[in-house]
Amino acid sequence: MKKIVFVSMLMTTIVVMTSCGGKTQPVPFDNGDSTDMSAMQDPTIYGICGESTAMNTLQVVTDLGDTIQLDITYARENNQVFGGLQAGDRMAVVPNAKKTEALIVINQAALLGNWVMPNPLDGSDEVGFKIKEGGIVEGIEQSTLSYKTWRLVRGKLELVDVREGAGEEEEVNLYDIVRLSPDSLILKDGEDTYEYGRQQLKKPDSDIKLEEASEDDYKI
């Protein structure tokens, strides 16, 4: 019986590929629209945090135009609410099968910005990345690493990069989010933990230079 199911699935795959001319169709970058093809594998709900959000209830106005209410008690009790809840912010939520309860809640707006940590090689400089809207990510003092895209998938942060000397081969990295606050981002990859802080941008120095006072300045 299992062989018959496998053959049926294989035939379905062949039919789909044939209808597409035998070419693999590119999956568009996740722009938060739950209607794209990646949504078939990723149950994440993307949308805006609604004004009716409360302590244990999250209202989400989804990209499909629906307004749903999710119980976030489980997520809170298991420390799976990241970045806080602010009406109007963009959210990524991993729900249960019935889409009545949130298992992971991530405030995408809280992820935006510059995140750095001491250089693990010598600790002299700060290295990290800059997360922007639209899946754009840029390296900070990363001379041998070029970031390509970022997105949230199944409650994890995905960063795609290309390392110097590796040709054009892209490397996809998935990180568990351990903490996300206004000034802290902690990611975990297997046994490795990376602790980032929000970069404090230096104010530009003024072009106006003041001369030191002299005795003549005090003469009447």
Buried (B, 14 or more C-beta within 10 A) or exposed (E): EEEEEEEEEEEEEEEEEEEEEEEEEEEEBBEBEBEBEBBEEBBBBBBBBBEEBEEBBBBBBBBEEEEBBBBBEBBBEEEBBBBBBEEEBBBBBBBEEEEEBBBBBBBBBBBBBBBBBBBEEEEEEBBBBBBBEEBBBBBBEBEEBBBBBBBBBEBBBBBBBBEEEEEEEEEEEEBBBBBBEEEEBBBBBEEEEBBBBBBEEEEEEEEEEEEEEEEEEEEE
